[in-house]
Structure formats: C-alpha cells, structure tokens
Amino acid sequence: MNIDLTRLNNDIDKSIDVNIDYKFNKEELEGTDLLECDTHVEGKIYKNSLKQIMLDLSVEGDMVIPCAITLKPTKYPYKTEIKGSLIEFLNENDDFFTNLLDIFPIIWENILMEIPMRVVSPEAEGLEIKGDGWRLVTDDETTSSPLAELEDLIKEGR
C-alpha cells in the first residue's frame, strides 16, 4: 500500500485521497488469531499549517475469527480511525522516509488492536454446554465448589 508523497511534499497538491480495498493473504495473517481479513481504507493525507504530514483515515472491514465455543469461523466487523501526524505513527527506526510511504504497517497495527479477546458465533449463543458429569460454569453463576466446605472447616479451626 505505497503512496507517493512527492506532489504533497513539493506543495503541488494540498492532499492525497486514499481509497483502498485490501484482502490480507494467509502469510500476512500468520501468527494472529485471524483466519481472514478484508479491509477498506478511506480518507486523506495532507500537510497541516506546520508542514507536518497528517493522516486522516477510516479503516473498516470484516475479520474472521474462530468462535470461542465452537471454533467455527465467525465474521466480526470492525472499524477504526487513524488520525494524527505521520511522525507519531512511524517507529523510532523510521525517522527518515522518502517520498514513498508504505501505510500498510500503520493500518495493520491498528487492525491488530481491533481483534477482540473472544468472539461467540450467533449459532453458539444459547448452546447448552455440558457433558457426562460436567458443565460450563459462567461468571454469572454462583456455585459452591467442593473446596468451599474445606475452606469453612479451616476457618472454624482457627
């Protein structure tokens, strides 16, 4: 996702419009919880009155993540805004950049921050999870554990 900043840096253009659709490939998703990720980036890159290059981008799309209960692929929509000075988004190693800006790392970092800790498929909501001699206990339920009796005995012995 390279963007040529030559015309912007030479004050020929006041801004650069960004309108990109991108589908991440398997190699790019490696090491994340994402199975698929489609994104649409829209906005502009411009210079402010202090001659700093500014980003004003809206990133949205759909990511596919395994359901926390069934592990079936579940679509999860996301949307994030990227606003600020380009210098804020560059790593310490990227102090110097040429007229060619790769916005992929900036967009990728913001998408990674949008990945939820867990997603439950609509099919799994209301699914009763239990088996022979066990059941899933949620945070909402209050149950007495077998150790609770032992804890009471210890307290009484003091």
Backbone as CSV, one residue per row, in Angstrom:
resi,resn,N_x,N_y,N_z,CA_x,CA_y,CA_z,C_x,C_y,C_z
1,MET,0.837,-1.176,0.000,0.000,0.000,0.000,0.882,1.239,0.000
2,ASN,1.646,1.385,-1.034,2.554,2.520,-1.143,1.834,3.735,-1.707
3,ILE,2.126,4.874,-1.103,1.533,6.129,-1.547,2.669,7.095,-1.848
4,ASP,2.613,7.683,-3.040,3.641,8.624,-3.475,3.336,10.005,-2.888
5,LEU,4.254,10.514,-2.076,4.077,11.805,-1.403,4.790,12.954,-2.110
6,THR,5.359,12.699,-3.284,6.157,13.707,-3.988,5.375,14.997,-4.213
7,ARG,4.186,14.888,-4.756,3.395,16.082,-5.075,2.973,16.834,-3.805
8,LEU,2.733,16.080,-2.735,2.362,16.692,-1.459,3.575,17.402,-0.841
9,ASN,4.722,16.752,-0.862,5.946,17.344,-0.293,6.398,18.579,-1.057
10,ASN,6.110,18.628,-2.348,6.503,19.779,-3.168,5.397,20.833,-3.264
11,ASP,4.388,20.697,-2.429,3.261,21.646,-2.367,2.531,21.800,-3.697
12,ILE,2.535,20.767,-4.519,1.768,20.781,-5.765,0.314,20.430,-5.456
13,ASP,0.117,19.436,-4.601,-1.226,19.040,-4.160,-1.390,19.383,-2.687
14,LYS,-2.621,19.734,-2.312,-2.900,20.051,-0.909,-3.169,18.788,-0.099
15,SER,-3.661,17.742,-0.769,-3.934,16.494,-0.067,-3.928,15.333,-1.067
16,ILE,-3.827,14.141,-0.510,-3.887,12.919,-1.312,-5.066,12.112,-0.797
17,ASP,-5.996,11.819,-1.700,-7.138,10.992,-1.316,-6.727,9.530,-1.306
18,VAL,-7.197,8.809,-0.295,-6.894,7.391,-0.145,-8.206,6.623,-0.210
19,ASN,-8.252,5.624,-1.086,-9.426,4.761,-1.220,-8.912,3.392,-1.660
20,ILE,-8.674,2.513,-0.683,-8.033,1.230,-0.958,-8.858,0.090,-0.375
21,ASP,-9.066,-0.953,-1.166,-9.631,-2.212,-0.679,-8.495,-3.217,-0.654
22,TYR,-8.425,-3.999,0.440,-7.328,-4.946,0.555,-7.796,-6.201,1.274
23,LYS,-7.388,-7.350,0.751,-7.660,-8.640,1.391,-6.316,-9.226,1.796
24,PHE,-6.140,-9.452,3.096,-4.888,-9.990,3.614,-4.743,-11.452,3.220
25,ASN,-3.518,-11.848,2.853,-3.284,-13.245,2.477,-2.889,-14.053,3.717
26,LYS,-2.827,-15.355,3.559,-2.548,-16.277,4.680,-1.213,-15.965,5.366
27,GLU,-0.192,-15.629,4.575,1.121,-15.336,5.159,1.067,-14.104,6.064
28,GLU,0.317,-13.094,5.660,0.208,-11.874,6.455,-0.559,-12.119,7.756
29,LEU,-1.481,-13.078,7.748,-2.288,-13.369,8.927,-1.624,-14.357,9.876
30,GLU,-0.510,-14.923,9.442,0.198,-15.912,10.252,0.623,-15.300,11.587
31,GLY,0.432,-16.055,12.658,0.812,-15.577,13.980,-0.269,-14.762,14.669
32,THR,-1.429,-14.620,14.042,-2.554,-13.913,14.656,-3.704,-14.902,14.805
33,ASP,-4.767,-14.474,15.453,-5.966,-15.299,15.589,-6.876,-15.173,14.368
34,LEU,-6.500,-14.338,13.413,-7.346,-14.087,12.250,-7.265,-15.227,11.239
35,LEU,-8.426,-15.634,10.746,-8.487,-16.615,9.667,-8.561,-15.906,8.321
36,GLU,-9.277,-14.788,8.288,-9.410,-13.952,7.093,-9.557,-12.507,7.551
37,CYS,-9.220,-11.586,6.660,-9.409,-10.174,6.981,-9.494,-9.372,5.687
38,ASP,-10.613,-8.701,5.513,-10.819,-7.783,4.396,-10.895,-6.377,4.980
39,THR,-10.321,-5.431,4.280,-10.346,-4.071,4.803,-10.576,-3.052,3.693
40,HIS,-11.169,-1.952,4.076,-11.353,-0.815,3.177,-10.807,0.414,3.903
41,VAL,-9.883,1.110,3.259,-9.255,2.298,3.839,-9.690,3.499,3.013
42,GLU,-10.194,4.496,3.699,-10.653,5.703,3.011,-10.264,6.917,3.841
43,GLY,-9.886,7.974,3.177,-9.530,9.207,3.871,-8.571,10.040,3.066
44,LYS,-7.735,10.791,3.776,-6.784,11.634,3.062,-5.513,11.808,3.866
45,ILE,-4.462,12.160,3.133,-3.166,12.508,3.705,-2.905,13.941,3.268
46,TYR,-2.547,14.796,4.202,-2.373,16.222,3.881,-1.299,16.821,4.768
47,LYS,-0.893,18.061,4.429,0.042,18.817,5.252,-0.746,19.843,6.054
48,ASN,-0.403,19.935,7.353,-1.062,20.951,8.163,-0.300,22.276,8.053
49,SER,-0.696,23.269,8.839,-0.071,24.593,8.744,1.388,24.587,9.209
50,LEU,1.789,23.557,9.962,3.178,23.443,10.412,4.009,22.595,9.445
51,LYS,3.440,22.289,8.301,4.105,21.487,7.254,4.344,20.035,7.684
52,GLN,3.578,19.551,8.660,3.648,18.148,9.058,2.674,17.348,8.199
53,ILE,3.085,16.146,7.835,2.194,15.281,7.068,1.227,14.622,8.032
54,MET,-0.055,14.781,7.773,-1.113,14.287,8.652,-1.902,13.174,7.963
55,LEU,-2.339,12.217,8.778,-3.185,11.128,8.300,-4.579,11.308,8.879
56,ASP,-5.573,11.140,8.046,-6.973,11.142,8.476,-7.650,10.013,7.714
57,LEU,-7.578,8.799,8.279,-8.037,7.605,7.579,-9.089,6.865,8.391
58,SER,-10.040,6.291,7.694,-11.039,5.416,8.301,-10.783,4.016,7.751
59,VAL,-10.597,3.056,8.657,-10.314,1.678,8.267,-11.460,0.821,8.775
60,GLU,-12.099,0.094,7.863,-13.192,-0.782,8.273,-13.218,-2.025,7.408
61,GLY,-13.854,-3.041,7.925,-13.939,-4.286,7.181,-14.472,-5.410,8.044
62,ASP,-14.194,-6.621,7.618,-14.631,-7.814,8.331,-13.430,-8.710,8.567
63,MET,-13.324,-9.209,9.796,-12.313,-10.203,10.102,-13.032,-11.491,10.480
64,VAL,-12.410,-12.609,10.190,-12.984,-13.909,10.542,-12.092,-14.514,11.619
65,ILE,-12.741,-14.851,12.750,-12.048,-15.357,13.930,-12.754,-16.637,14.379
66,PRO,-12.032,-17.598,14.954,-12.702,-18.791,15.465,-13.608,-18.447,16.656
67,CYS,-14.796,-19.048,16.688,-15.722,-18.877,17.806,-15.078,-19.450,19.069
68,ALA,-15.240,-18.765,20.175,-14.626,-19.199,21.433,-15.235,-20.498,21.953
69,ILE,-16.438,-20.846,21.505,-17.103,-22.052,21.992,-17.016,-23.197,20.995
70,THR,-17.364,-22.913,19.744,-17.429,-23.984,18.739,-16.200,-24.057,17.839
71,LEU,-15.367,-23.031,17.847,-14.194,-22.886,16.977,-14.559,-22.750,15.496
72,LYS,-15.833,-22.543,15.196,-16.248,-22.305,13.810,-15.865,-20.883,13.414
73,PRO,-15.473,-20.679,12.166,-15.139,-19.318,11.711,-16.328,-18.373,11.891
74,THR,-16.054,-17.228,12.510,-17.102,-16.255,12.810,-16.690,-14.895,12.279
75,LYS,-17.574,-14.276,11.518,-17.299,-12.951,10.949,-17.513,-11.887,12.013
76,TYR,-16.553,-10.972,12.104,-16.608,-9.894,13.083,-16.292,-8.575,12.374
77,PRO,-17.253,-7.660,12.299,-16.986,-6.373,11.644,-16.173,-5.461,12.573
78,TYR,-15.321,-4.639,11.986,-14.515,-3.701,12.773,-14.435,-2.372,12.048
79,LYS,-14.142,-1.345,12.821,-13.945,-0.007,12.261,-13.026,0.749,13.205
80,THR,-12.041,1.420,12.648,-11.117,2.219,13.445,-10.717,3.465,12.662
81,GLU,-10.318,4.468,13.388,-9.884,5.731,12.787,-8.390,5.908,13.036
82,ILE,-7.691,6.386,12.035,-6.272,6.712,12.166,-6.142,8.206,11.891
83,LYS,-5.883,8.956,12.950,-5.777,10.412,12.811,-4.550,10.883,13.567
84,GLY,-3.769,11.692,12.914,-2.602,12.258,13.585,-1.460,12.481,12.634
85,SER,-0.365,12.945,13.201,0.837,13.237,12.434,1.519,11.932,12.021
86,LEU,2.071,11.905,10.829,2.767,10.721,10.334,3.924,10.345,11.251
87,ILE,4.594,11.336,11.808,5.724,11.088,12.708,5.278,10.266,13.921
88,GLU,4.047,10.492,14.411,3.530,9.735,15.551,3.417,8.243,15.235
89,PHE,3.144,7.921,13.983,2.897,6.538,13.601,4.156,5.791,13.167
90,LEU,5.222,6.532,12.897,6.449,5.876,12.470,7.208,5.321,13.662
91,ASN,7.857,4.205,13.475,8.697,3.621,14.526,9.951,4.467,14.686
92,GLU,10.650,4.267,15.788,11.880,5.022,16.030,12.898,4.797,14.918
93,ASN,12.865,3.640,14.284,13.822,3.325,13.217,13.493,4.043,11.917
94,ASP,12.277,4.566,11.822,11.827,5.165,10.575,11.864,6.691,10.632
95,ASP,12.902,7.259,11.238,12.989,8.711,11.353,12.959,9.372,9.978
96,PHE,13.588,8.722,9.042,13.684,9.273,7.694,12.823,8.441,6.761
97,PHE,11.993,9.080,6.003,11.235,8.360,4.991,11.320,9.133,3.688
98,THR,11.219,8.411,2.612,11.330,9.032,1.298,9.971,9.548,0.855
99,ASN,9.840,9.846,-0.387,8.569,10.301,-0.931,7.574,9.163,-1.132
100,LEU,8.002,7.949,-0.855,7.122,6.796,-0.987,6.777,6.295,0.411
101,LEU,5.508,6.386,0.776,5.051,5.992,2.107,4.288,4.674,2.019
102,ASP,4.723,3.676,2.795,4.007,2.410,2.887,3.103,2.502,4.117
103,ILE,1.802,2.664,3.901,0.878,2.797,5.028,0.416,1.438,5.564
104,PHE,0.864,0.350,4.929,0.459,-0.986,5.379,0.781,-1.236,6.853
105,PRO,2.004,-0.976,7.343,2.295,-1.246,8.767,1.411,-0.439,9.722
106,ILE,1.090,0.790,9.360,0.243,1.628,10.206,-1.168,1.054,10.268
107,ILE,-1.695,0.662,9.116,-3.042,0.093,9.056,-3.070,-1.261,9.775
108,TRP,-2.072,-2.102,9.529,-2.009,-3.433,10.125,-1.981,-3.344,11.660
109,GLU,-1.182,-2.427,12.190,-1.090,-2.260,13.641,-2.440,-1.882,14.237
110,ASN,-3.177,-1.016,13.560,-4.485,-0.596,14.056,-5.515,-1.718,13.940
111,ILE,-5.425,-2.545,12.911,-6.339,-3.690,12.780,-6.060,-4.695,13.891
112,LEU,-4.794,-4.955,14.180,-4.443,-5.905,15.243,-5.011,-5.468,16.592
113,MET,-5.071,-4.178,16.813,-5.623,-3.675,18.072,-7.135,-3.852,18.140
114,GLU,-7.781,-4.100,17.021,-9.234,-4.282,16.979,-9.668,-5.737,17.161
115,ILE,-8.713,-6.677,17.189,-9.074,-8.083,17.342,-9.628,-8.288,18.750
116,PRO,-10.856,-8.789,18.860,-11.433,-8.991,20.193,-10.799,-10.187,20.901
117,MET,-10.877,-10.194,22.228,-10.320,-11.302,23.016,-11.067,-12.605,22.708
118,ARG,-12.368,-12.494,22.512,-13.144,-13.683,22.177,-14.388,-13.264,21.405
119,VAL,-14.805,-14.140,20.504,-16.000,-13.924,19.712,-16.855,-15.181,19.843
120,VAL,-18.149,-14.983,20.040,-19.067,-16.119,20.119,-19.989,-16.046,18.914
121,SER,-20.021,-17.129,18.168,-20.858,-17.228,16.984,-22.328,-17.133,17.384
122,PRO,-23.164,-16.506,16.556,-24.596,-16.459,16.862,-25.182,-17.870,17.032
123,GLU,-24.623,-18.848,16.344,-25.093,-20.238,16.470,-24.826,-20.782,17.874
124,ALA,-23.762,-20.313,18.521,-23.360,-20.856,19.818,-24.024,-20.158,21.002
125,GLU,-24.664,-19.014,20.756,-25.287,-18.299,21.877,-26.465,-19.111,22.381
126,GLY,-26.621,-19.496,23.502,-27.739,-20.307,23.976,-27.461,-21.796,23.847
127,LEU,-26.344,-22.149,23.304,-25.947,-23.549,23.210,-25.623,-24.028,24.615
128,GLU,-26.263,-25.120,25.034,-26.017,-25.638,26.372,-24.750,-26.473,26.343
129,ILE,-23.826,-26.098,27.169,-22.531,-26.775,27.163,-22.408,-27.600,28.426
130,LYS,-22.576,-28.902,28.251,-22.413,-29.822,29.376,-22.169,-31.213,28.832
131,GLY,-21.692,-32.053,29.673,-21.409,-33.427,29.274,-21.679,-34.358,30.435
132,ASP,-21.141,-35.534,30.365,-21.345,-36.533,31.399,-20.524,-36.164,32.635
133,GLY,-21.191,-35.607,33.651,-20.515,-35.254,34.883,-19.868,-33.881,34.889
134,TRP,-20.093,-33.055,33.864,-19.506,-31.722,33.844,-20.448,-30.751,33.144
135,ARG,-20.251,-29.452,33.419,-20.967,-28.386,32.710,-20.133,-27.120,32.780
136,LEU,-20.337,-26.250,31.838,-19.614,-24.983,31.800,-20.241,-24.035,32.812
137,VAL,-19.431,-23.476,33.685,-19.901,-22.521,34.672,-19.469,-21.143,34.224
138,THR,-20.418,-20.243,34.069,-20.105,-18.882,33.637,-19.877,-17.989,34.841
139,ASP,-19.359,-16.804,34.608,-19.118,-15.848,35.683,-20.416,-15.424,36.361
140,ASP,-21.526,-15.473,35.623,-22.814,-15.036,36.169,-23.361,-16.014,37.198
141,GLU,-22.974,-17.260,37.108,-23.484,-18.278,38.017,-22.675,-18.291,39.305
142,THR,-23.373,-18.537,40.377,-22.670,-18.722,41.643,-22.861,-20.172,42.053
143,THR,-21.801,-20.841,42.241,-21.863,-22.245,42.630,-20.962,-22.449,43.832
144,SER,-21.267,-23.452,44.582,-20.381,-23.777,45.695,-19.402,-24.830,45.209
145,SER,-18.160,-24.569,45.446,-17.144,-25.509,44.997,-16.906,-26.539,46.085
146,PRO,-16.379,-27.704,45.748,-16.068,-28.707,46.760,-15.058,-28.181,47.778
147,LEU,-14.226,-27.232,47.366,-13.239,-26.681,48.281,-13.840,-25.667,49.251
148,ALA,-15.053,-25.199,48.953,-15.691,-24.231,49.838,-15.945,-24.842,51.204
149,GLU,-16.343,-26.109,51.247,-16.561,-26.786,52.528,-15.247,-26.887,53.295
150,LEU,-14.183,-27.238,52.628,-12.871,-27.335,53.260,-12.434,-25.978,53.793
151,GLU,-12.714,-24.923,53.034,-12.368,-23.572,53.455,-13.116,-23.205,54.725
152,ASP,-14.394,-23.589,54.819,-15.186,-23.330,56.018,-14.601,-24.057,57.229
153,LEU,-14.155,-25.307,57.037,-13.586,-26.076,58.127,-12.278,-25.442,58.643
154,ILE,-11.490,-24.927,57.715,-10.251,-24.259,58.096,-10.538,-23.004,58.901
155,LYS,-11.539,-22.247,58.492,-11.892,-21.016,59.205,-12.388,-21.341,60.614
156,GLU,-13.170,-22.418,60.747,-13.706,-22.807,62.064,-12.590,-23.257,62.991
157,GLY,-11.541,-23.867,62.452,-10.435,-24.386,63.256,-9.548,-23.298,63.829
158,ARG,-9.636,-22.102,63.337,-8.786,-21.009,63.807,-9.200,-20.495,65.117
